[in-house]
Amino acid sequence: MTDTTARTDSRLTDALAALSLEQKVQLLTGRDFWNTWPIEEIGLRRILVSDGPSGVRGEVWDERDPSLNLPSATALASAWDPDIARRYGAAAAVEARRKGVDVVLGPTINLHRSPLGGRHFEAFSEDPVLTAELAAAYVTGVQDNGVGATPKHYVANDFETDRFTVDVRADERTLRELYLLAFEKAVTEARAWLVMSAYNGINGATATENDLLETPLNSEWGFDGVVVSDWTAVRSLESARSSQDLVMPGPVGPWGDALVEAVRTGAIDESVVDRKVLRILTLAQRVGALEGSPAIDPVWVEDGVALAREAAVEGTVLLENRDELPWDATSLRKVAVIGNNAAAARTQGGGSATVLPEYTVSPLDGVRAALPDAEVSYSLGAVVQDGLVELPLAELTNPVTGGPGLRARFLTADGAELFGEDRRKSVLVYFGGDAPIAAAATYELTARWTPTESQTVRLGFALIGAAQLYVDGELLVESDLQPSGTDLGAAFMNPLTASAEVELVAGKPVDVRLVHDLSAKEGFAAHALFLQLGTEPAEVDEDALIAEAAEAAEAADVVLVVVGTNSIVESEGYDRESLSLPGRQDDLVRAVVAANPRTVVLVNAGAPVLLPWRDDVAALLLGWFGGQEFGNAVADVLLGVAEPGGRLPTTWPAAEADVPVLSCTPVDGVVEYTEGIHIGYRAWLRSGATPAYWFGSGQGYTCVELTGVEAPSRARPGEIVTVSVEVANRGERDGKQVVQVYAEKPDSTVDRPVRWLVGSAPVRVPAGQTAQVEVAVPTRYLAHWAGGWQYEPGVYRLRVGTTAVELPLETTLEVSA
C-alpha cells in the first residue's frame, strides 16, 4: 500500500467514525431521484448520478440544457473497436462534468439473448467476449476522465417482460461464461466504480438480495465500488444483509428507520452498514465529492459532435452492395429520398436512456446538405409514426415572451400560479428538479401555433390522468388516460394518447392550451410528470403514398429509402411482438425497387428487423440509431467520403421462425435459459438454420483480404496468446477490416458451441498495402466453468476470418493441463 493510499484510507475511516448510526444509514438511500445525501460535517457533498449510456441527460430532462446524443450501443458495438468505445466513454464523462454529474448510469452490458428484447438497442452484442472488450473500454474512458461508470444490469436482465418480478433460471456455467463475463472484465480490468443491480431474480433470489453480489463480484473479482440498485429494485430490509450498497431513488426506501432498528436490536451487525458506507465514501473520494479529494482533470477531451459523427460512420454496416455505392456526387442530378424515418429519424431508443439533443440531423437533412447542386425530393411513402410527434418549435410562439416556444405553469386549486417557466419543446418530462408537482392541482401548457402548411391533423396529448385540450378557446379533446400496462417505465414514458382532427390553414395562428389535472396523483406520479402535446397522422390513403413514392423514384437518378422502427417498437419497459417492420414499409421498398433499380435502403432500427426484399435492392445499409449526427454520417457513407466501418454485433434472421432463441415471455413468472451457453450465432450454428446475415458480417468499399496467420502452437492455462494475421488491401481505396478469431474443439468431452469468438481487432489498411494485425487471445476464453475455471487439455482449432462462418485461415493451439 502506498503512502497516498494509506492517507486515503485514513480519511475515509475517520469520516466513517464521525458519523452516527442514523447518518450512516441515511447515506445508504438516495436523497431524491438522482442525488445521494450530503453531510457537511465530514466534507461530503451530494453525488449526482444520471442516465444514460448513449449521452448524459443531467439532473433534469430539459431541452434548455441539451445533451450530446451519441449513437446507440448497437451502433457503437458495430465498430468492433475498443478505442472508439473508450473515446465514447470519455466523451460521456466530459458531458457529465459539464452538467455537474458525478456518475453515469451505463454502459448497459446485458446480452442480446433474443432479438425481441425491447432494450436490445441499449446493449452491445449477442457475444460475451465482444461485449466484455467494449464494456471495459467504455468504463476506462469514463473513469479516466474522473466520472464513475456503472455497468448494468447485474445480471441476466436481457428482456423487459415482467422485469420487476420475473425469475431467470440459468445454471452457473451459463452465467459465468456468458452473462457475467462482461461484468467481470469491466471490474477486473477497468476497475468499475459502480455496478447496478437489476430488477429480476436469478435462480430464486432477487438481484438486490442475490449471493451473486458477493460471489463472484466482491470475493473473486475484487470489486471495491458501490452496488447501486436499479430504481425501486430494493424492496425489503433483507437486501441490507446482502452486498447491496445504495438504494435508489430516495428519500423513502425499505431500509431507513427499519435498518437503524435492525442494527440497534442486533438483527444486523453495524459492520454490515459500515462496509456499505465506506464504499460510498470511496466513490465520493473518486469523483471529488469528499473534501480533500484530489482535483479531477479530464484526460481525454475531444469534439463530442465530431465523435458522434465518426462513431455513427464506424458503426454503419454495409450488408449488400451490387456495384451501387459509393455514389459519385458530381453525377447526381435528381435524388429521391423516401420514408417516414428519412425525415423523422430515430437517433436513440426509448426509455431512461433518452437524452435531449440540441439538434438532430435526419438522413434527408444530411443528403440535402451534402448535395447542394442536386434536386433532392422527399416522399413519405409509408407511415411508421405511432403516437405523437411534437409541435415544431419554429411554428410556436410563447404567449408570455412572444418568442419561440411555450409557457408552462403549475397552478393551485384556485388558479394561482405556483411555478411558471418558458419551454422550447411540447414533449416535457419532469423527473427531479424544482417543479412543484406534488403541491400543484393543475398543469397548464399554452402556445400560439402558426402552421406553415394547410392540412388536417389529429392534435392531441399523451399523459397519465385527466386532461383537456383547447384550440382557440374551444374544447377539442377531453380524456382521462390510464397507465398503459403494468411496467412503471413503459407506462411513464409511453402513455396512451387522446386526439381529434383539426383543420390547419397555412399562416393562420391558433391558440393551443393543454390543462392537466394533478390533484389525483399519488406515489411515484406525485413527483414525476411526462406529457406530450403533438400531432398524429390523419387518415391517409396508404396505396396513394406508396404510388407517389414510386413515381418520385422513377424520376430520380438514385433513391434512398429509409425504413425503421418507431418509439412504440423499441423502448425500455416492454419487449417487441414481432421482427417485422411496422406499417407498409416492406410494400414500399418493393414498389420503389420496381420503379428504380438504383435503390439503396437504409435501416434505422436498434435491433434486428426482417428484410424480405434484401436480395432485390442495389445496396443495403444498417444505420442503427445513429445519434444526433446520423444524417451527416449517412451522407458521408453514401458518397464515399468515409468507409462504412461496421460489422454486425448480432446475427440478423431471415425469418422469425428460424430464430433459435426467441421468446421473452415468462411462464409462471419464470424464464428458463434452457439453451445454456448457446445463444446468438452459437445457437444458429447448433440449429443448422441459416440467417440473413451472420454475426460479424459487413462490407467495405474495397477488398481487404486475410492472407496469412501465425500463432504459438502451445499455451499454458491463463496465458494470453497473440495471433498475428496478415491482411492485404487489394483495392484502390483505403479500407477497414475486422479480424475475428474463433475457437473450435470438435473432439471436446464438454458441451461446447460449434465455435465461439475468442478475440478480434479492427485494422485500417491503405490502398494497395498490407498490414499485420495482432489479436490477443486469452486462453481463459478456452476454459469452461465447472465449479471453477477448467481447462480441457488438448488441441484447439483457431479459425480466423471476417464473420462467424467466413473463416479462410486456421491454426492450432495445444493447451496443457
WOFEN-V939175 format. One record per residue. D_FIRST is the distance of its C-alpha to the first C-alpha in whole Angstrom. Layout:
D_FIRST
D_FIRST
This chain:
0
4
7
8
6
7
10
11
10
12
15
15
16
18
20
20
22
24
26
29
29
32
29
27
29
31
28
28
31
32
34
36
37
34
32
29
30
29
28
29
28
24
25
25
27
29
27
30
30
33
35
35
34
36
36
35
38
36
37
41
43
45
47
47
43
43
40
39
41
39
41
40
38
40
41
38
37
41
39
37
35
31
31
33
31
28
31
32
29
28
32
32
28
31
33
31
30
34
34
32
30
26
27
29
30
30
30
33
32
35
37
41
42
45
47
48
45
46
42
42
42
39
37
36
38
40
37
34
32
34
33
29
29
30
28
25
26
28
24
23
25
25
21
21
24
22
24
23
25
26
27
30
32
30
32
36
37
39
43
44
47
46
42
42
43
43
42
41
41
39
38
35
35
37
34
31
33
34
33
29
29
28
26
24
24
23
20
18
19
20
17
20
19
22
25
28
30
34
37
38
38
37
39
40
37
36
33
32
32
32
29
28
26
24
25
24
22
19
19
20
19
16
17
15
18
21
24
27
31
34
36
38
36
35
38
37
36
35
32
30
29
28
25
27
25
27
31
33
35
36
37
39
37
37
34
35
37
37
34
34
37
35
32
35
37
34
35
31
28
26
23
24
25
22
20
22
21
18
18
21
19
16
19
20
17
17
21
21
23
21
22
19
18
18
21
22
24
25
25
28
31
34
38
37
41
41
39
40
43
42
40
43
45
42
42
46
48
51
52
56
58
61
62
61
58
57
60
62
62
65
67
66
69
69
66
66
62
63
61
60
56
57
58
56
53
50
47
44
45
45
43
40
39
42
41
44
44
46
49
49
51
53
54
58
56
55
58
60
58
57
61
63
66
66
68
65
67
65
66
65
66
65
63
59
59
58
58
58
57
57
59
59
58
60
63
62
63
61
64
62
61
63
60
59
57
58
58
56
57
56
59
60
62
65
64
62
59
55
54
55
53
54
53
53
53
55
52
50
47
46
43
41
42
45
48
49
50
50
53
55
58
59
57
59
59
62
63
66
66
68
68
68
70
73
72
72
68
67
65
63
60
57
55
55
58
61
62
65
65
68
70
72
72
73
71
70
68
67
65
63
60
58
54
55
53
51
47
46
45
48
50
48
48
51
54
57
60
63
65
69
71
72
74
72
74
73
72
73
71
70
68
66
64
62
62
59
60
56
58
57
54
51
48
46
49
49
46
46
49
50
53
55
58
60
62
63
65
69
71
71
73
71
73
74
70
70
73
73
69
71
74
71
69
73
73
70
69
66
64
61
60
57
57
54
53
53
51
53
52
48
46
44
45
48
48
51
54
55
54
57
57
59
62
65
62
63
67
66
64
67
70
68
68
71
72
70
68
66
64
60
58
55
53
51
49
46
47
49
53
56
58
61
63
60
62
65
63
62
58
56
53
50
48
46
46
45
44
45
46
48
51
50
48
51
54
51
51
55
56
54
52
49
48
48
44
44
44
44
41
43
47
50
53
56
57
56
57
56
52
51
48
50
50
48
50
49
51
51
48
46
45
45
43
46
45
42
40
43
43
44
45
44
47
49
49
50
52
54
55
55
53
54
51
49
45
44
47
48
50
50
53
53
52
49
49
47
48
46
43
41
38
37
39
37
33
31
29
26
27
28
31
33
36
38
41
44
45
48
50
54
55
55
53
49
47
44
44
41
41
40
39
40
40
43
43
47
47
44
45
42
43
42
43
46
43
40
38
35
34
36
36
38
40
42
45
47
51
52
49
47
43
40
38
35
34
31
32
29
31
29
32
34
33
34
33
34
32
29
29
32
34
37
38
41
42
41
43
41
44
43
45
45
46
45
49
49
48
49
47
45
43
42
39
39
36
35
35
